[in-house]
Amino acid sequence: MSHTFVIFGASGDLTSRKLIPALYLLSKKGRLPEGTRIVGMSRTEFSHDSWRAGLKKTTEEFTGKKFEEESWSKFAAGIYYHPGDLTKLEDLQGLKALLEEVEGGPAERVYYLSTAPRLYTAAIDQLGESGLANQEEGARRIVLEKPFGYDLSTAEKLNKDVNRVFPEKQVYRIDHYLGKETVQNLLVMRFANSIFEPLWNRNYIDHVQITVAEEVVVGRRGGYYDQAGVLRDMFQNHLLQLLMVTAMESPVRFDADMVRDEKVKVLQSIRPMSSDEIARETLRGQYEGYRQEEGVPADSQTETFAALRLWVDNWRWNGVPFYLRSGKGMSCRTTQIVIQYSQPPHTLFDQKAHMDSCRLVMQIQPAEGLQMQIQTKVPDEGMMTRTTPLDFRFCKEFQGEMPDAYQRLLLDALQGDASLFARSDEVELAWGIIDPIIQTWRSAQAPKLHLYEPGFWGPDQSNDWMAEHGRQWFDVCPVLH
Ligand SMILES: NC(=O)c1ccc[n+]([C@@H]2O[C@H](COP(=O)([O-])OP(=O)(O)OC[C@H]3O[C@@H](n4cnc5c(N)ncnc54)[C@H](OP(=O)(O)O)[C@@H]3O)[C@@H](O)[C@H]2O)c1
């Protein structure tokens, strides 16, 4: 059966910057199912040709040296555009007529909602109303971009709205972190090597740190950001996804539901916190100058930095804290998961200074790879030891450039593999963890909002907080280049 990729929000930024370049590169590599068509819709008036011409320019810009005239022409021949408003039934009926004309028979379709989230429900309703969600002529899948709701109740409503029209197995909630090679490699490393898994538990691991640091400040996104804050923007999705992949058990097979069942069990194991515990186990900060950003109120209490200590109460992780932190205006852009192993039980070698214990750093961006930090002997210095890195970098080890996460995820959506997409229960459980923290932070029991200077690692109090736990943040900008 042939395939059609339908983009709502065809004139938008995500379409030109990510979706079309990813689809083009997949086509160039011969990975797109043969004869896949791309059909775009938004209100801006384009003809098929003028949309193609605009996309050619932006794709050339975003794919750089990988762009080739010949492969583009082949790809562009399958691109079509339909101007219309996705909240209007007659416009979707017009789109349906175009789809049937270009498909000329049964086809599988992916509908990608690359529009503002406030339009999701209207778009889904009209897809249902117009018959475009009818599964009888071939699978009809829908891809939703984050945010999946604003809190638990809006997420539940969105899930109900989408499941009224699309069965859950046809709903693909995208989190581009899961499309990254290092994140998938974490599963390969854990479950395709027998040396890591026996050590991946409370007996050997002291704690886990997950950091998503952004060097940038909010800039022109102030209006949006001030309503969201760092917990909604980063924790509910990316950080909890990374935690799930780090902590999950091995699924029986690499099958969408089996993988997601194991991820869901991790969220179910996270210890709920009372307001008093939230005040102790979380830290909030705001960078100096945030209140002067465009669209941000002068008395804003919105957090641009957060750190949480979460406990995964199960046999594997009991007693091992998971430290999660994310912020804007940090020292550098890096996303990393640090597995901090415990100290050896007995110190054999005479140490002049404190001996670091073993550490595994998985770097998700900017460069992708991992670094094992182990103790080695310093030559000609008696039995002195030093922390020494063993590096694995994807770009060094494998030929060719690293694919953007969207390539993997869009191809999976076309081929009907939802393993790397969030399921409705996962999204709701994640909100169930984040919502109570946001509520406490907005109450009289809120911990103090610490101001911090941009360009470092968040508020100083975050270091003090770690020190009180006898630990310290791994503040290294990035370990791999
Ligand atoms: N940009 C990114 O890098 C990025 C990253 C992660 C997630 N996202 C998410 O992706 C989605 C799209 O983001 P974006 O940055 O691409 O937004 P954008 O540039 O504002 O694009 C929005 C698109 O929606 C279309 N649109 C608006 N109202 C419409 C209507 N009634 N009927 C049909 N089309 C309509 C707009 O086109 P017309 O005005 O021509 O109708 C435009 O093509 C959002 O949910 C965002 O949160 C974006």
The ligand as an SDF file (V2000), in Angstrom:
LIG
                    3D

 48 52  0  0  0  0  0  0  0  0999 V2000
    9.4550   25.1270   15.6170 N   0  0  0  0  0  0  0  0  0  0  0  0
   10.0260   24.1980   16.3320 C   0  0  0  0  0  0  0  0  0  0  0  0
   11.2400   23.9860   16.2970 O   0  0  0  0  0  0  0  0  0  0  0  0
    9.2090   23.3030   17.2350 C   0  0  0  0  0  0  0  0  0  0  0  0
    9.8820   22.4090   18.0630 C   0  0  0  0  0  0  0  0  0  0  0  0
    9.1370   21.5410   18.8820 C   0  0  0  0  0  0  0  0  0  0  0  0
    7.7590   21.5910   18.8590 C   0  0  0  0  0  0  0  0  0  0  0  0
    7.1120   22.4840   18.0620 N   0  0  0  0  0  0  0  0  0  0  0  0
    5.6510   22.4580   18.0270 C   0  0  0  0  0  0  0  0  0  0  0  0
    5.2470   22.3050   16.6670 O   0  0  0  0  0  0  0  0  0  0  0  0
    4.0490   23.0040   16.4250 C   0  0  0  0  0  0  0  0  0  0  0  0
    4.2790   23.9900   15.2870 C   0  0  0  0  0  0  0  0  0  0  0  0
    5.2900   24.9120   15.6450 O   0  0  0  0  0  0  0  0  0  0  0  0
    5.8690   25.9950   14.6350 P   0  0  0  0  0  0  0  0  0  0  0  0
    7.0240   26.6040   15.3160 O   0  0  0  0  0  0  0  0  0  0  0  0
    6.0540   25.4090   13.2920 O   0  0  0  0  0  0  0  0  0  0  0  0
    4.6680   27.0750   14.5870 O   0  0  0  0  0  0  0  0  0  0  0  0
    4.3900   28.1950   13.4950 P   0  0  0  0  0  0  0  0  0  0  0  0
    5.6150   28.5470   12.7430 O   0  0  0  0  0  0  0  0  0  0  0  0
    3.6240   29.2540   14.2120 O   0  0  0  0  0  0  0  0  0  0  0  0
    3.4100   27.4470   12.5030 O   0  0  0  0  0  0  0  0  0  0  0  0
    2.0610   27.2290   12.7620 C   0  0  0  0  0  0  0  0  0  0  0  0
    1.3950   26.7330   11.4870 C   0  0  0  0  0  0  0  0  0  0  0  0
    0.0180   26.5150   11.7360 O   0  0  0  0  0  0  0  0  0  0  0  0
   -0.7150   27.0710   10.6380 C   0  0  0  0  0  0  0  0  0  0  0  0
   -2.0620   27.4150   11.0790 N   0  0  0  0  0  0  0  0  0  0  0  0
   -2.4040   28.2560   12.0820 C   0  0  0  0  0  0  0  0  0  0  0  0
   -3.7560   28.3060   12.1830 N   0  0  0  0  0  0  0  0  0  0  0  0
   -4.2450   27.4710   11.2400 C   0  0  0  0  0  0  0  0  0  0  0  0
   -5.5490   27.0950   10.8400 C   0  0  0  0  0  0  0  0  0  0  0  0
   -6.6400   27.5550   11.4690 N   0  0  0  0  0  0  0  0  0  0  0  0
   -5.6860   26.2170    9.8270 N   0  0  0  0  0  0  0  0  0  0  0  0
   -4.5960   25.7190    9.1880 C   0  0  0  0  0  0  0  0  0  0  0  0
   -3.3370   26.0350    9.5230 N   0  0  0  0  0  0  0  0  0  0  0  0
   -3.1690   26.9050   10.5330 C   0  0  0  0  0  0  0  0  0  0  0  0
    0.1010   28.2630   10.2200 C   0  0  0  0  0  0  0  0  0  0  0  0
   -0.1040   28.5970    8.8780 O   0  0  0  0  0  0  0  0  0  0  0  0
   -1.1180   29.7050    8.3130 P   0  0  0  0  0  0  0  0  0  0  0  0
   -0.9790   30.9300    9.1340 O   0  0  0  0  0  0  0  0  0  0  0  0
   -0.6430   29.8340    6.9120 O   0  0  0  0  0  0  0  0  0  0  0  0
   -2.4610   29.0790    8.4100 O   0  0  0  0  0  0  0  0  0  0  0  0
    1.5100   27.6960   10.3270 C   0  0  0  0  0  0  0  0  0  0  0  0
    1.8080   26.9430    9.1780 O   0  0  0  0  0  0  0  0  0  0  0  0
    3.6700   23.6510   17.7530 C   0  0  0  0  0  0  0  0  0  0  0  0
    2.8140   22.7770   18.4320 O   0  0  0  0  0  0  0  0  0  0  0  0
    4.9870   23.7340   18.5060 C   0  0  0  0  0  0  0  0  0  0  0  0
    4.7720   23.7140   19.9040 O   0  0  0  0  0  0  0  0  0  0  0  0
    7.8300   23.3390   17.2380 C   0  0  0  0  0  0  0  0  0  0  0  0
  1  2  1  0
  2  3  2  0
  2  4  1  0
  4  5  1  0
  4 48  2  0
  5  6  2  0
  6  7  1  0
  7  8  2  0
  8  9  1  0
  8 48  1  0
  9 10  1  0
  9 46  1  0
 10 11  1  0
 11 12  1  0
 11 44  1  0
 12 13  1  0
 13 14  1  0
 14 15  2  0
 14 16  1  0
 14 17  1  0
 17 18  1  0
 18 19  2  0
 18 20  1  0
 18 21  1  0
 21 22  1  0
 22 23  1  0
 23 24  1  0
 23 42  1  0
 24 25  1  0
 25 26  1  0
 25 36  1  0
 26 27  1  0
 26 35  1  0
 27 28  2  0
 28 29  1  0
 29 30  1  0
 29 35  2  0
 30 31  1  0
 30 32  2  0
 32 33  1  0
 33 34  2  0
 34 35  1  0
 36 37  1  0
 36 42  1  0
 37 38  1  0
 38 39  2  0
 38 40  1  0
 38 41  1  0
 42 43  1  0
 44 45  1  0
 44 46  1  0
 46 47  1  0
M  CHG  2   8   1  16  -1
M  END
$$$$
